[in-house]
Amino acid sequence: MSIVYIIIAAIALCYIILIGLYNISWYRLKLLKTSLYLPKTKVSIILPVRNEANHILTCLDKMCQQQYPASLFEIIVVDDSSSDNTMALVNSFIKEHLQIKITVLELKLLNLSSKKQAIHEAIKITEGDLIITTDADCIMSEKWIGSIVALYEKEKPAMIVGPVCFYNEKNIFQKWQSLEFLSLIASGAASIRLGFPIMCNGANLAYEKKMYLNVGGFEENKNYSSGDDVFLMHQIKKKLNGKIVFLKSNNALVYTKAQDTLNAFINQRKRWVSKTKGYSNWFTIFVAILIFLYNFLLLAGFLGSFTNVLFLKITVLLFLFKCIIDFPLLWGITSFTRKKELMLFYLPLQIIYPVYIVFTSLLGSFAKFEWKGRIIKK
């Protein structure tokens, strides 16, 4: 049993050190300070869509309201076999907004997964030096492009990872999702600040077109349905040692909505987890295993406590460690996004989280999932 205790202690120590470093890194991330300037960078925004009739007009409208020279950005909408009236709405919108260059592509041959193929085909015809990707169910402020370009022209990074958060959360389930999602954004930002990037979100991502071409795009991980964001980030870091930065700016926030149902939420998380089988970055693999093991210990310890009081003591200790070390990171990201009221759900999240992590990790590794009406195996 002494070996078991040593393993538990080692896992706990590694977790505390990791999250402690994340805390330090998050608070050392400086807010972007912008001033009046004349941007020079030509930007291409890529918007993959599939059955987004309920969201597409709002998203396009937000893009056309950008406080960025219309001559310096374009929007490329890539339709992935929409069966609703998404494209009819897009075409109608284009006729009413001729001041912005909006191009429509229809996705046909799939050599990659659909979203990766959509981005890949769009990049072929882009005119911009800087590619920005987002999703059709997202909205952003009028200073979104300007804040991204301000950082790009200041530091010339290969990739800029932007912040994403939920909005208009209507119930406890969605508020819980919102807080959990912010923990991922904060962890991703902190890991980037440390120099060991582990995650990013394609809903708010920018990278140099030349970097995408230099790493061979998504070819190396083309068989995975998800990962148009993380795999590319890893390739840029691994092959080119390109500079990757997180954009800590409220002007750069992209907002999206939480899932309405438990089934939709689980499907989304299974899709995210499925790509971990394709990871080759050692630090990302280490973090994924560590997070899983720590939460597995909490869950196993709780179940074991019904037969052995010692398991209960160990579980309570591990739970307290996690609550204490996680708190500063969640407080920091909720303060940044002006969502501190979500911290009311902090303790409930800590209780639910071990079950959720173990459950979705196993399902995402072995089960099929549905995305946009398609059944996908990986």
VENUR-V849792 format. One line per field, one symbol per residue. ss: DSSP state (@ for helix, = for strand, . for the rest). phi: phi as a letter, one per 30 degrees, with the letter a starting at -180 (. if undefined). psi: psi as a letter, one per 20 degrees, with the letter a starting at -180 (. if undefined). Layout:
ss->???
phi->???
psi->???
This chain:
ss->.@@@@@@@@@@@@@@@@@@@@@@@@@@@..............=======......@@@@@@@@@.....@@@=======......@@@@@@@@@@@....======.......@@@@@@@@@@@@....======...==...@@@@@@@@@@@@...====.===.....@@@@@@@@@@@@@@@@@@@@@@@..........====@@@@@@....@@@........@@@@@@@@@@@...====..@@@.===.....@@@@@@@@@@@@@@@@@...@@@@@@@@@@@@@@@@@@@@@@@....@@@@@@@@@@@@@@@@@@@@@@@@@@@@...@@@@@@@@@@@@@@@@@@@@@@@@@@@..===..===..
phi->.dddddddddddddddddddddedddddddddccbdacdbddccccbdbahcddbdddddddddcddbeddcbbbcccdchdcccedddddddedcbddcdbccbcdbdcccdedddddddddecdcddccbcacdccbaddcededddeddddchddbcccdbbdbhdcbdedddedddddddddddddddddjbdcaabddabbaddddeddciicedbddcdcjdcdededdddddchddcbcccaddcdccbcdddbddddddddddddedddcdbdddddeddddddddddddddddddddcbddddddddddddedddddeedddddddddhbdddddcddeddddeedddddddddddbcdbcbhiccbda
psi->hhhghggghggggggggghghgggggiipqpppqrproqipppoppnpqolkhihhggghghhijpmpphijqqpopopmlpibkghhgghhgghimiipopqpqppfpnirqggghggghghhjqiqhpppqaqikqrrrijgghhghghghgilrhpppqqprqrlphrhghhgggggghhgggggghhghijmphqrpiinpqqphhgghhikcjhhkhiphrjiggggghghgghikqppqponphhippprqrqhqhghgggghhgghhihijpiphhggggggggggghgggghgghhiiiohhhgggggghgggggghhghghgghhggjllhhiihjgghghghggggggghggghhhqrrppkjqpph.
